Amino acid sequence: MPTEQAGMLFVFGFFLLIVVVIVAVIFYFATTAKAKASAAREEGYRELAAKANLDAAEVKASLAEIKGRLASVERMLKEVD
C-alpha cells in the first residue's frame, strides 16, 4: 500500500471516528433532554392531580352544605303545612 493511500485511509478513519463520537454525544444529549421533558410533564400531571383533589374536596364540602340547607328548608315547609 503506498504511503499516500495509507495517509488518506488514516484521515478518513479519523473523521469517521469523530463523526461517530459526535453522533453518540448528540444521541446522549437528546435522550437526556427527552428524560427531563418527561419528568417535567409528569410533575405537571402530579400538580394537576393534587389541584383536582383539592377541588373535589371543596365541591364535596359545598354539596354537604347545600344538602343541609335543603333539609332545613324541607323541615320548614313541613312545619308550615
Backbone atoms as SQL, in Angstrom:
CREATE TABLE atoms (id INTEGER PRIMARY KEY, chain TEXT, resi INTEGER, resn TEXT, atom TEXT, x REAL, y REAL, z REAL);
INSERT INTO atoms VALUES
  (1, 'A', 1, 'MET', 'N', 0.856, -1.170, 0.000),
  (2, 'A', 1, 'MET', 'CA', 0.000, 0.000, 0.000),
  (3, 'A', 1, 'MET', 'C', 0.903, 1.233, 0.000),
  (4, 'A', 2, 'PRO', 'N', 0.682, 2.123, -0.941),
  (5, 'A', 2, 'PRO', 'CA', 1.506, 3.340, -0.983),
  (6, 'A', 2, 'PRO', 'C', 1.229, 4.234, 0.222),
  (7, 'A', 3, 'THR', 'N', 2.162, 5.093, 0.539),
  (8, 'A', 3, 'THR', 'CA', 2.074, 5.966, 1.694),
  (9, 'A', 3, 'THR', 'C', 0.906, 6.939, 1.581),
  (10, 'A', 4, 'GLU', 'N', 0.634, 7.462, 0.370),
  (11, 'A', 4, 'GLU', 'CA', -0.472, 8.414, 0.220),
  (12, 'A', 4, 'GLU', 'C', -1.806, 7.752, 0.542),
  (13, 'A', 5, 'GLN', 'N', -1.986, 6.528, 0.106),
  (14, 'A', 5, 'GLN', 'CA', -3.234, 5.828, 0.385),
  (15, 'A', 5, 'GLN', 'C', -3.374, 5.508, 1.875),
  (16, 'A', 6, 'ALA', 'N', -2.289, 5.173, 2.504),
  (17, 'A', 6, 'ALA', 'CA', -2.347, 4.888, 3.939),
  (18, 'A', 6, 'ALA', 'C', -2.700, 6.152, 4.710),
  (19, 'A', 7, 'GLY', 'N', -2.124, 7.279, 4.268),
  (20, 'A', 7, 'GLY', 'CA', -2.433, 8.548, 4.915),
  (21, 'A', 7, 'GLY', 'C', -3.896, 8.927, 4.740),
  (22, 'A', 8, 'MET', 'N', -4.427, 8.739, 3.534),
  (23, 'A', 8, 'MET', 'CA', -5.837, 9.043, 3.277),
  (24, 'A', 8, 'MET', 'C', -6.736, 8.111, 4.085),
  (25, 'A', 9, 'LEU', 'N', -6.350, 6.835, 4.168),
  (26, 'A', 9, 'LEU', 'CA', -7.129, 5.893, 4.945),
  (27, 'A', 9, 'LEU', 'C', -7.143, 6.299, 6.422),
  (28, 'A', 10, 'PHE', 'N', -6.015, 6.749, 6.925),
  (29, 'A', 10, 'PHE', 'CA', -5.945, 7.216, 8.313),
  (30, 'A', 10, 'PHE', 'C', -6.834, 8.435, 8.517),
  (31, 'A', 11, 'VAL', 'N', -6.788, 9.384, 7.600),
  (32, 'A', 11, 'VAL', 'CA', -7.600, 10.607, 7.715),
  (33, 'A', 11, 'VAL', 'C', -9.086, 10.262, 7.662),
  (34, 'A', 12, 'PHE', 'N', -9.493, 9.409, 6.717),
  (35, 'A', 12, 'PHE', 'CA', -10.904, 9.017, 6.638),
  (36, 'A', 12, 'PHE', 'C', -11.332, 8.254, 7.893),
  (37, 'A', 13, 'GLY', 'N', -10.483, 7.407, 8.383),
  (38, 'A', 13, 'GLY', 'CA', -10.782, 6.683, 9.612),
  (39, 'A', 13, 'GLY', 'C', -10.934, 7.629, 10.793),
  (40, 'A', 14, 'PHE', 'N', -10.047, 8.613, 10.865),
  (41, 'A', 14, 'PHE', 'CA', -10.103, 9.593, 11.941),
  (42, 'A', 14, 'PHE', 'C', -11.394, 10.406, 11.869),
  (43, 'A', 15, 'PHE', 'N', -11.755, 10.857, 10.666),
  (44, 'A', 15, 'PHE', 'CA', -13.008, 11.599, 10.504),
  (45, 'A', 15, 'PHE', 'C', -14.212, 10.733, 10.827),
  (46, 'A', 16, 'LEU', 'N', -14.166, 9.465, 10.465),
  (47, 'A', 16, 'LEU', 'CA', -15.249, 8.556, 10.794),
  (48, 'A', 16, 'LEU', 'C', -15.384, 8.420, 12.314),
  (49, 'A', 17, 'LEU', 'N', -14.261, 8.305, 12.992),
  (50, 'A', 17, 'LEU', 'CA', -14.278, 8.225, 14.451),
  (51, 'A', 17, 'LEU', 'C', -14.872, 9.491, 15.056),
  (52, 'A', 18, 'ILE', 'N', -14.497, 10.644, 14.542),
  (53, 'A', 18, 'ILE', 'CA', -15.035, 11.919, 15.035),
  (54, 'A', 18, 'ILE', 'C', -16.544, 11.983, 14.807),
  (55, 'A', 19, 'VAL', 'N', -16.993, 11.552, 13.628),
  (56, 'A', 19, 'VAL', 'CA', -18.428, 11.564, 13.328),
  (57, 'A', 19, 'VAL', 'C', -19.175, 10.642, 14.276),
  (58, 'A', 20, 'VAL', 'N', -18.632, 9.470, 14.546),
  (59, 'A', 20, 'VAL', 'CA', -19.280, 8.526, 15.460),
  (60, 'A', 20, 'VAL', 'C', -19.372, 9.126, 16.856),
  (61, 'A', 21, 'VAL', 'N', -18.314, 9.771, 17.327),
  (62, 'A', 21, 'VAL', 'CA', -18.323, 10.391, 18.652),
  (63, 'A', 21, 'VAL', 'C', -19.352, 11.518, 18.701),
  (64, 'A', 22, 'ILE', 'N', -19.406, 12.332, 17.664),
  (65, 'A', 22, 'ILE', 'CA', -20.374, 13.439, 17.626),
  (66, 'A', 22, 'ILE', 'C', -21.803, 12.900, 17.631),
  (67, 'A', 23, 'VAL', 'N', -22.062, 11.863, 16.862),
  (68, 'A', 23, 'VAL', 'CA', -23.406, 11.271, 16.830),
  (69, 'A', 23, 'VAL', 'C', -23.755, 10.697, 18.203),
  (70, 'A', 24, 'ALA', 'N', -22.815, 10.056, 18.856),
  (71, 'A', 24, 'ALA', 'CA', -23.071, 9.499, 20.187),
  (72, 'A', 24, 'ALA', 'C', -23.375, 10.605, 21.194),
  (73, 'A', 25, 'VAL', 'N', -22.642, 11.713, 21.123),
  (74, 'A', 25, 'VAL', 'CA', -22.876, 12.839, 22.036),
  (75, 'A', 25, 'VAL', 'C', -24.257, 13.450, 21.776),
  (76, 'A', 26, 'ILE', 'N', -24.608, 13.611, 20.518),
  (77, 'A', 26, 'ILE', 'CA', -25.928, 14.156, 20.172),
  (78, 'A', 26, 'ILE', 'C', -27.024, 13.225, 20.686),
  (79, 'A', 27, 'PHE', 'N', -26.842, 11.920, 20.495),
  (80, 'A', 27, 'PHE', 'CA', -27.821, 10.950, 20.968),
  (81, 'A', 27, 'PHE', 'C', -27.950, 11.012, 22.490),
  (82, 'A', 28, 'TYR', 'N', -26.830, 11.134, 23.179),
  (83, 'A', 28, 'TYR', 'CA', -26.842, 11.219, 24.642),
  (84, 'A', 28, 'TYR', 'C', -27.611, 12.453, 25.108),
  (85, 'A', 29, 'PHE', 'N', -27.308, 13.615, 24.526),
  (86, 'A', 29, 'PHE', 'CA', -27.989, 14.842, 24.938),
  (87, 'A', 29, 'PHE', 'C', -29.471, 14.811, 24.568),
  (88, 'A', 30, 'ALA', 'N', -29.820, 14.209, 23.439),
  (89, 'A', 30, 'ALA', 'CA', -31.227, 14.104, 23.055),
  (90, 'A', 30, 'ALA', 'C', -31.984, 13.216, 24.038),
  (91, 'A', 31, 'THR', 'N', -31.370, 12.121, 24.432),
  (92, 'A', 31, 'THR', 'CA', -32.005, 11.233, 25.400),
  (93, 'A', 31, 'THR', 'C', -32.166, 11.920, 26.745),
  (94, 'A', 32, 'THR', 'N', -31.150, 12.660, 27.160),
  (95, 'A', 32, 'THR', 'CA', -31.222, 13.387, 28.421),
  (96, 'A', 32, 'THR', 'C', -32.324, 14.453, 28.383),
  (97, 'A', 33, 'ALA', 'N', -32.395, 15.182, 27.290),
  (98, 'A', 33, 'ALA', 'CA', -33.431, 16.211, 27.158),
  (99, 'A', 33, 'ALA', 'C', -34.822, 15.592, 27.164),
  (100, 'A', 34, 'LYS', 'N', -34.957, 14.446, 26.522),
  (101, 'A', 34, 'LYS', 'CA', -36.248, 13.759, 26.496),
  (102, 'A', 34, 'LYS', 'C', -36.646, 13.305, 27.902),
  (103, 'A', 35, 'ALA', 'N', -35.694, 12.804, 28.661),
  (104, 'A', 35, 'ALA', 'CA', -35.979, 12.364, 30.032),
  (105, 'A', 35, 'ALA', 'C', -36.367, 13.547, 30.918),
  (106, 'A', 36, 'LYS', 'N', -35.676, 14.676, 30.753),
  (107, 'A', 36, 'LYS', 'CA', -36.019, 15.863, 31.543),
  (108, 'A', 36, 'LYS', 'C', -37.418, 16.367, 31.195),
  (109, 'A', 37, 'ALA', 'N', -37.749, 16.362, 29.914),
  (110, 'A', 37, 'ALA', 'CA', -39.079, 16.808, 29.498),
  (111, 'A', 37, 'ALA', 'C', -40.155, 15.880, 30.051),
  (112, 'A', 38, 'SER', 'N', -39.880, 14.591, 30.042),
  (113, 'A', 38, 'SER', 'CA', -40.832, 13.626, 30.578),
  (114, 'A', 38, 'SER', 'C', -41.029, 13.838, 32.076),
  (115, 'A', 39, 'ALA', 'N', -39.943, 14.086, 32.797),
  (116, 'A', 39, 'ALA', 'CA', -40.045, 14.328, 34.243),
  (117, 'A', 39, 'ALA', 'C', -40.833, 15.597, 34.523),
  (118, 'A', 40, 'ALA', 'N', -40.607, 16.631, 33.731),
  (119, 'A', 40, 'ALA', 'CA', -41.344, 17.889, 33.918),
  (120, 'A', 40, 'ALA', 'C', -42.829, 17.687, 33.629),
  (121, 'A', 41, 'ARG', 'N', -43.133, 16.906, 32.595),
  (122, 'A', 41, 'ARG', 'CA', -44.526, 16.645, 32.248),
  (123, 'A', 41, 'ARG', 'C', -45.205, 15.849, 33.367),
  (124, 'A', 42, 'GLU', 'N', -44.503, 14.861, 33.900),
  (125, 'A', 42, 'GLU', 'CA', -45.070, 14.076, 34.996),
  (126, 'A', 42, 'GLU', 'C', -45.297, 14.934, 36.239),
  (127, 'A', 43, 'GLU', 'N', -44.400, 15.851, 36.509),
  (128, 'A', 43, 'GLU', 'CA', -44.576, 16.755, 37.652),
  (129, 'A', 43, 'GLU', 'C', -45.808, 17.637, 37.440),
  (130, 'A', 44, 'GLY', 'N', -46.002, 18.081, 36.211),
  (131, 'A', 44, 'GLY', 'CA', -47.197, 18.865, 35.895),
  (132, 'A', 44, 'GLY', 'C', -48.469, 18.064, 36.129),
  (133, 'A', 45, 'TYR', 'N', -48.444, 16.785, 35.755),
  (134, 'A', 45, 'TYR', 'CA', -49.606, 15.929, 35.986),
  (135, 'A', 45, 'TYR', 'C', -49.847, 15.731, 37.480),
  (136, 'A', 46, 'ARG', 'N', -48.770, 15.598, 38.252),
  (137, 'A', 46, 'ARG', 'CA', -48.926, 15.438, 39.696),
  (138, 'A', 46, 'ARG', 'C', -49.576, 16.682, 40.306),
  (139, 'A', 47, 'GLU', 'N', -49.122, 17.859, 39.893),
  (140, 'A', 47, 'GLU', 'CA', -49.696, 19.109, 40.391),
  (141, 'A', 47, 'GLU', 'C', -51.170, 19.225, 39.994),
  (142, 'A', 48, 'LEU', 'N', -51.475, 18.839, 38.762),
  (143, 'A', 48, 'LEU', 'CA', -52.856, 18.887, 38.293),
  (144, 'A', 48, 'LEU', 'C', -53.731, 17.930, 39.094),
  (145, 'A', 49, 'ALA', 'N', -53.223, 16.743, 39.394),
  (146, 'A', 49, 'ALA', 'CA', -53.985, 15.775, 40.177),
  (147, 'A', 49, 'ALA', 'C', -54.206, 16.281, 41.600),
  (148, 'A', 50, 'ALA', 'N', -53.192, 16.914, 42.179),
  (149, 'A', 50, 'ALA', 'CA', -53.342, 17.458, 43.534),
  (150, 'A', 50, 'ALA', 'C', -54.392, 18.571, 43.544),
  (151, 'A', 51, 'LYS', 'N', -54.351, 19.432, 42.530),
  (152, 'A', 51, 'LYS', 'CA', -55.337, 20.517, 42.447),
  (153, 'A', 51, 'LYS', 'C', -56.739, 19.946, 42.242),
  (154, 'A', 52, 'ALA', 'N', -56.870, 18.930, 41.420),
  (155, 'A', 52, 'ALA', 'CA', -58.176, 18.307, 41.200),
  (156, 'A', 52, 'ALA', 'C', -58.690, 17.674, 42.489),
  (157, 'A', 53, 'ASN', 'N', -57.787, 17.108, 43.272),
  (158, 'A', 53, 'ASN', 'CA', -58.189, 16.510, 44.545),
  (159, 'A', 53, 'ASN', 'C', -58.711, 17.584, 45.503),
  (160, 'A', 54, 'LEU', 'N', -58.019, 18.726, 45.566),
  (161, 'A', 54, 'LEU', 'CA', -58.488, 19.825, 46.417),
  (162, 'A', 54, 'LEU', 'C', -59.825, 20.369, 45.935),
  (163, 'A', 55, 'ASP', 'N', -59.959, 20.512, 44.627),
  (164, 'A', 55, 'ASP', 'CA', -61.227, 20.998, 44.070),
  (165, 'A', 55, 'ASP', 'C', -62.363, 20.028, 44.374),
  (166, 'A', 56, 'ALA', 'N', -62.094, 18.741, 44.296),
  (167, 'A', 56, 'ALA', 'CA', -63.123, 17.745, 44.596),
  (168, 'A', 56, 'ALA', 'C', -63.533, 17.830, 46.062),
  (169, 'A', 57, 'ALA', 'N', -62.588, 18.086, 46.943),
  (170, 'A', 57, 'ALA', 'CA', -62.913, 18.226, 48.365),
  (171, 'A', 57, 'ALA', 'C', -63.785, 19.455, 48.593),
  (172, 'A', 58, 'GLU', 'N', -63.472, 20.549, 47.891),
  (173, 'A', 58, 'GLU', 'CA', -64.298, 21.758, 48.012),
  (174, 'A', 58, 'GLU', 'C', -65.715, 21.503, 47.512),
  (175, 'A', 59, 'VAL', 'N', -65.841, 20.812, 46.395),
  (176, 'A', 59, 'VAL', 'CA', -67.160, 20.512, 45.839),
  (177, 'A', 59, 'VAL', 'C', -67.937, 19.627, 46.801),
  (178, 'A', 60, 'LYS', 'N', -67.253, 18.656, 47.395),
  (179, 'A', 60, 'LYS', 'CA', -67.916, 17.762, 48.353),
  (180, 'A', 60, 'LYS', 'C', -68.417, 18.539, 49.573),
  (181, 'A', 61, 'ALA', 'N', -67.593, 19.461, 50.059),
  (182, 'A', 61, 'ALA', 'CA', -67.998, 20.272, 51.206),
  (183, 'A', 61, 'ALA', 'C', -69.182, 21.164, 50.840),
  (184, 'A', 62, 'SER', 'N', -69.145, 21.763, 49.673),
  (185, 'A', 62, 'SER', 'CA', -70.253, 22.616, 49.233),
  (186, 'A', 62, 'SER', 'C', -71.531, 21.808, 49.076),
  (187, 'A', 63, 'LEU', 'N', -71.409, 20.613, 48.537),
  (188, 'A', 63, 'LEU', 'CA', -72.578, 19.755, 48.366),
  (189, 'A', 63, 'LEU', 'C', -73.169, 19.373, 49.717),
  (190, 'A', 64, 'ALA', 'N', -72.313, 19.085, 50.686),
  (191, 'A', 64, 'ALA', 'CA', -72.810, 18.754, 52.027),
  (192, 'A', 64, 'ALA', 'C', -73.539, 19.952, 52.628),
  (193, 'A', 65, 'GLU', 'N', -73.020, 21.148, 52.428),
  (194, 'A', 65, 'GLU', 'CA', -73.669, 22.360, 52.938),
  (195, 'A', 65, 'GLU', 'C', -75.029, 22.561, 52.265),
  (196, 'A', 66, 'ILE', 'N', -75.074, 22.355, 50.968),
  (197, 'A', 66, 'ILE', 'CA', -76.328, 22.523, 50.228),
  (198, 'A', 66, 'ILE', 'C', -77.355, 21.498, 50.685),
  (199, 'A', 67, 'LYS', 'N', -76.919, 20.267, 50.915),
  (200, 'A', 67, 'LYS', 'CA', -77.847, 19.240, 51.399),
  (201, 'A', 67, 'LYS', 'C', -78.404, 19.611, 52.770),
  (202, 'A', 68, 'GLY', 'N', -77.542, 20.155, 53.620),
  (203, 'A', 68, 'GLY', 'CA', -78.011, 20.592, 54.936),
  (204, 'A', 68, 'GLY', 'C', -79.028, 21.706, 54.831),
  (205, 'A', 69, 'ARG', 'N', -78.781, 22.657, 53.973),
  (206, 'A', 69, 'ARG', 'CA', -79.738, 23.765, 53.797),
  (207, 'A', 69, 'ARG', 'C', -81.050, 23.256, 53.221),
  (208, 'A', 70, 'LEU', 'N', -80.952, 22.335, 52.262),
  (209, 'A', 70, 'LEU', 'CA', -82.157, 21.780, 51.658),
  (210, 'A', 70, 'LEU', 'C', -82.978, 21.028, 52.704),
  (211, 'A', 71, 'ALA', 'N', -82.310, 20.302, 53.565),
  (212, 'A', 71, 'ALA', 'CA', -83.020, 19.573, 54.627),
  (213, 'A', 71, 'ALA', 'C', -83.733, 20.551, 55.558),
  (214, 'A', 72, 'SER', 'N', -83.080, 21.670, 55.885),
  (215, 'A', 72, 'SER', 'CA', -83.731, 22.651, 56.764),
  (216, 'A', 72, 'SER', 'C', -84.909, 23.318, 56.057),
  (217, 'A', 73, 'VAL', 'N', -84.790, 23.559, 54.769),
  (218, 'A', 73, 'VAL', 'CA', -85.910, 24.145, 54.015),
  (219, 'A', 73, 'VAL', 'C', -87.061, 23.158, 53.977),
  (220, 'A', 74, 'GLU', 'N', -86.782, 21.891, 53.785),
  (221, 'A', 74, 'GLU', 'CA', -87.842, 20.882, 53.773),
  (222, 'A', 74, 'GLU', 'C', -88.545, 20.803, 55.136),
  (223, 'A', 75, 'ARG', 'N', -87.770, 20.904, 56.223),
  (224, 'A', 75, 'ARG', 'CA', -88.382, 20.884, 57.552),
  (225, 'A', 75, 'ARG', 'C', -89.292, 22.094, 57.746),
  (226, 'A', 76, 'MET', 'N', -88.800, 23.252, 57.280),
  (227, 'A', 76, 'MET', 'CA', -89.644, 24.461, 57.413),
  (228, 'A', 76, 'MET', 'C', -90.924, 24.321, 56.616),
  (229, 'A', 77, 'LEU', 'N', -90.855, 23.772, 55.422),
  (230, 'A', 77, 'LEU', 'CA', -92.046, 23.580, 54.598),
  (231, 'A', 77, 'LEU', 'C', -93.008, 22.598, 55.234),
  (232, 'A', 78, 'LYS', 'N', -92.482, 21.538, 55.859),
  (233, 'A', 78, 'LYS', 'CA', -93.348, 20.576, 56.526),
  (234, 'A', 78, 'LYS', 'C', -94.028, 21.201, 57.725),
  (235, 'A', 79, 'GLU', 'N', -93.319, 22.086, 58.436),
  (236, 'A', 79, 'GLU', 'CA', -93.897, 22.755, 59.596),
  (237, 'A', 79, 'GLU', 'C', -95.013, 23.713, 59.177),
  (238, 'A', 80, 'VAL', 'N', -94.862, 24.324, 58.022),
  (239, 'A', 80, 'VAL', 'CA', -95.854, 25.270, 57.533),
  (240, 'A', 80, 'VAL', 'C', -97.120, 24.520, 57.140),
  (241, 'A', 81, 'ASP', 'N', -96.985, 23.334, 56.567),
  (242, 'A', 81, 'ASP', 'CA', -98.167, 22.577, 56.139),
  (243, 'A', 81, 'ASP', 'C', -98.935, 22.158, 57.301);
